[in-house]
Amino acid sequence: MSTEPPTVEVEQLHPCDLQLYDLGTEPWAPVSMLPAADGSAGSRSLGFLGLFLDAHRIGGLAVALPPAASGLMRVLYALAARITGLHEAKNQGEWSDRRYELLEEDGQFDADAVNEYFSRFAKRFRLFDTERPWMQDPRLTEECPTGSGVNKLVMARPAGNNQVFFGHFTDDEQVSLTPADAVLHLLAQLYYGPSGQCTPRTVAGQRFGNAYAGPLRKVLSYHPLGRSLFETLLLGLPYPNRWPRDRNREPDRCPWERDELPDPLAVPTAPTGPLGALTEQYRHAVLLTRGPGGGSVVDAHITWALRVNRPPHEDPYLLWDEGRDLLKRPREADADRALWRDLDALVTETRTDSGHRPSALSDLNCELPPEVEDALRVQSLGFDQDGQTRDRTYFTGSTPPLFALLRDSDNPADRALKLGLREGRDAAEKAASRLEYALQTAWRAYTTPFENDRPGGTAKERRKRGGPWPARALAAYWPAAEQRFWESLHARDFAGSSRAFGQLALREYDTVTLQIAATPRGAKAREKARGLVSVLLSVPDRP
């Protein structure tokens, strides 16, 4: 792998072009660089052109906003597919062989192909272009009577009557954004935007003021990680023939590649390939308003993009579960749930229900260069939010190298490790559940002794009457359980998981209830509920 300095060159541009903010050359996407020959590393910002020309020198994205990173990854996958030609293939064998050759031989994107693509669509990557601003709809200045405010664009800022999330902002005092920040928030809106009321938009005499939720709202996204951004993008490319092709339908394209803007009142069609599936599933129409000189974004129009929702399709980076109604739904993002608790579902290729792991991970079940296999990890990007307007928090996580688990192997040792991994996770969940229930029981017995005469009620009702102990104990239990889980995975041995996680749960139980142990009522309540956890220490190991 080359360690020479980056080779991106920015041409001398006319001042008017600078005001248009060309995303191909302007430094807007933060990345982490791999160590250079002198051992130095660091972070910097690049445009699309630099991202692809230097992808083999970049360790990964350094975007601090996970929903924006999730949207940007999908855009980069689509661009990588176009540049390498991996958006088309006759069959999976041919596609896998071509990807293997790129990973093994070249180690970087072809510079001529990168330059040719961004030269061809040079005018479509301008953030403030008056005719085709990137991923925006220029018609909104005419179709929306007022702007939505730049606070509405930033999900961490309150807008309208919403509560403060991370900072204190008001509609009376809109704080502008730099164009680089605005691009990331634009992506977050297009993929994770809220449903419900929005800025009214009038099209062909029809006025509406509500929108569907973004395609990734409240879900958790999983992405393969390589040693460099080049490897990460190739490893994350979905197999193109997963989408049905119809010769009578529109060819598979990205939004900026289309000559015409979409008709907001038309019935949308299903994607016919990875390009449209990754970049054209948005439900919101957005238009940024630049400030004087093009150095800031001072307002934004955010409204509906279509009146009929897009046909459902399976995003290749989501984990799918079967509900009680037998329908498949993507696993929702939960900030209280760490990545390792989903690991068994990520590595399991075949399940008894219709749920399945992200298809992008299944597409790795082919031959890869050994050095790429050994370093392969998985990253999660999630935004804990409801389906409408409430945003809680966003988070990210990554696993250690685990390609041996992702591959559908016939090796008995690999199969045994996958089984052990699931049993270890089940044991951790069971210990947590016992810990929570035991502390709820002890709290009620200590604070309201006559509560024992009342029925148990639902889990939600028990939590409501369960006092503060469970949250305090679980906050200490889960990090310890995660460390124990990774230690078992590293040792490839999950024997004794029930006892190990039971000991962790019992330790937290004793710690939290120690404060009441000196009183007669407290000691009685503590010892009576302790058995709910201590019984885990006697659970026998599987044969």
C-alpha positions, -999 to +999 in steps of 0.1 A: +000+000+000+014+034-010+022+059+017+029+088-005+013+122+004-022+129-010-022+139-047-054+159-049-050+190-069-075+218-069-078+238-101-080+276-101-117+284-101-136+315-110-150+333-080-186+325-091-177+288-091-164+291-055-197+305-044-214+274-058-194+251-034-183+222-055-185+191-034-160+174-057-132+196-047-142+216-016-129+200+017-161+191+035-160+154+045-138+148+076-116+117+074-089+099+094-057+094+074-036+063+077+000+067+091+023+081+064+059+070+058+071+093+086+047+077+110+024+108+111-014+104+109-042+127+116-075+139+102-084+163+074-114+172+052-117+162+016-142+165-013-156+136-032-126+137-057-101+135-029-120+108-011-117+085-040-082+094-052-068+090-017-092+063-004-063+039+000-046+064+023-077+071+044-084+049+074-121+059+075-146+086+078-143+109+108-179+122+107-191+130+142-227+128+132-236+090+129-268+096+108-249+117+084-221+091+082-247+064+075-261+084+046-227+094+033-216+058+033-245+049+011-236+077-013-200+066-014-210+030-020-230+041-050-201+062-063-176+033-058-199+010-077-201+034-106-163+040-106-154+003-104-183-010-126-194-032-097-230-020-100-234-046-128-226-083-130-239-113-149-238-135-118-224-134-082-194-155-092-182-129-118-190-100-094-170-117-065-140-124-088-139-088-099-141-074-064-113-099-053-091-086-081-096-050-071-088-058-035-058-079-043-041-062-072-049-025-074-054-015-038-068+018-049-094+034-072-084+039-108-075+077-110-087+079-146-120+064-138-125+087-108-116+119-128-138+108-157-168+103-135-165+136-116-157+155-148-188+141-165-211+151-136-191+182-125-221+205-125-242+181-105-220+182-073-225+218-066-242+225-033-255+260-043-261+254-080-292+273-091-304+246-115-293+213-100-280+217-064-267+183-052-294+162-036-317+191-034-348+204-052-344+240-066-382+243-072-388+248-035-381+285-037-412+288-059-433+261-043-428+268-006-440+303+006-414+304+035-382+287+046-381+262+074-352+278+092-317+265+095-325+252+130-349+227+114-320+213+093-299+205+123-316+176+142-297+184+174-313+219+175-349+224+187-373+238+161-409+250+166-422+238+200-397+209+203-375+206+234-338+213+236-316+184+225-280+194+228-280+232+227-302+262+233-315+276+200-346+296+192-365+303+160-359+340+166-322+336+164-311+313+136-274+304+137-260+298+103-239+267+093-208+264+072-214+247+039-193+217+051-216+212+081-247+218+061-239+189+037-237+165+066-270+177+080-286+176+046-277+139+044-290+133+079-323+149+070-327+129+037-321+095+054-334+101+090-358+130+086-391+131+107-426+123+096-456+145+100-460+182+097-436+201+076-433+234+056-462+235+032-454+229-005-477+236-034-474+216-066-498+219-096-522+237-074-522+210-047-509+222-013-497+197+014-479+202+046-469+167+058-442+142+049-432+106+053-403+096+076-369+092+061-360+057+049-336+050+078-355+066+106-350+049+140-331+019+125-296+005+131-272+003+102-243-022+100-212-017+077-181-038+070-149-021+078-116-027+061-081-014+067-087+016+045-116+035+030-109+018-003-114-016+013-143-005+033-162+007+002-155-024-018-164-047+011-197-029+016-208-030-020-241-050-023-244-076-050-263-058-078-285-086-089-304-086-056-328-061-072-352-073-099-345-057-133-372-048-158-362-036-192-393-014-194-384+005-163-360+034-157-324+024-156-306+023-123-292+058-116-283+081-088-305+113-084-277+136-096-272+115-128-308+120-139-315+147-165-350+156-151-361+164-116-386+139-102-423+146-103-434+150-066-470+139-075-460+108-094-462+073-079-426+063-072-413+030-085-391+004-068-354+006-072-340-015-100-304-017-088-280-006-060-275+030-072-312+040-068-316+018-037-287+035-019-292+071-029-328+077-040-350+065-012-355+099+004-390+112+014-380+148+020-372+176-004-346+200+008-331+232-005-303+251+013-301+289+012-266+302+011-254+334+028-236+363+013-205+352-006-215+315-004-196+310+029-225+299+050-260+284+050-286+307+066-319+290+058-333+258+045-366+246+029-375+212+042-408+197+030-423+166+014-408+150-017-437+126-027-473+120-019-472+082-022-446+064-002-419+045-020-423+007-024-406-012+004-372-027-003-346-044+019-317-021+026-285-042+025-271-027+057-301-034+081-307-064+103-342-078+097-364-095+123-397-112+120-425-098+141-455-115+156-475-106+125-449-125+105-437-093+087-401-085+085-389-052+100-355-037+104-340-038+140-345-005+157-317+016+171-315+015+209-288+036+226-291+014+256-281-017+236-245-022+227-234-037+194-222-070+209-257-079+219-266-081+182-235-100+172-250-135+171-277-122+147-251-106+125-231-138+121-260-162+117-267-168+080-297-190+084-325-184+109-356-203+117-378-173+110-378-150+079-354-126+095-319-124+083-287-104+087-277-075+065-273-088+029-241-068+026-226-091+052-239-122+034-222-109+003-189-113+021-194-151+021-170-155-008-132-156-012-114-125-002-076-118+000-063-132+033-050-099+046-084-083+040-102-111+057-080-110+088-087-073+094-124-072+086-146-056+113-182-044+115-194-009+124-228+001+136-244+035+131-277+042+149-300+071+157-323+063+187-355+081+177-392+074+173-410+072+140-422+108+140-403+137+155-387+127+187-349+123+186-331+108+216-295+103+207-272+088+181-243+064+186-218+042+169-198+011+177-174-014+160-164-050+165-129-066+166-120-086+134-145-114+130-145-126+094-143-162+105-177-157+121-193-139+092-183-166+067-207-196+063-181-222+073-182-260+074-155-260+101-169-276+133-149-252+154-164-222+137-199-236+140-193-244+177-180-208+182-211-193+166-233-215+189-213-205+219-215-168+209-253-170+209-255-189+242-231-164+258-253-135+246-284-153+259-268-159+292-259-122+295-294-111+287-309-136+312-286-124+339-296-088+332-333-096+333-329-114+366-309-086+380-336-060+370-365-081+383-347-089+416-340-053+423-375-042+415-388-069+439-364-058+466-372-021+462-409-028+465-405-050+495-383-024+512-402+007+504-438-005+503-440-039+520-477-043+513-470-042+476-465-079+477-503-082+479-506-066+445-503-085+412-470-082+394-484-063+364-467-058+331-429-052+327-436-015+321-457-013+353-430-031+373-403-007+360-425+022+370-428+008+406-394-007+407-375+023+420-340+036+410-319+005+417-323-014+384-311+015+362-281+020+385-272-016+386-276-022+348-255+008+341-226-010+358-235-045+347-236-040+309-201-027+305-187-055+326-208-080+307-194-066+274-159-070+286-166-106+297-182-113+263-152-101+242-128-120+265-148-152+258-148-145+220-111-138+220-105-171+238-131-188+216-146-203+247-181-195+260-183-224+285-196-214+319-213-182+305-244-186+328-223-187+359-199-159+347-227-135+339-246-145+370-216-136+391-215-102+375-252-096+381-250-108+417-220-085+423-241-055+411-271-066+431-250-068+463-234-034+456-267-016+450-286-031+479-257-028+504-271+005+517-302-012+532-285-043+545-281-029+581-319-025+587-342-054+595-367-046+568-339-039+543-320-071+551-352-091+547-361-076+514-325-079+501-320-116+510-354-126+498-349-112+463-312-122+461-321-158+453-335-147+420-300-138+408-279-163+428-297-192+413-279-185+380-246-197+397-260-232+398-271-234+361-251-263+346-230-258+314-243-273+282-228-307+275 
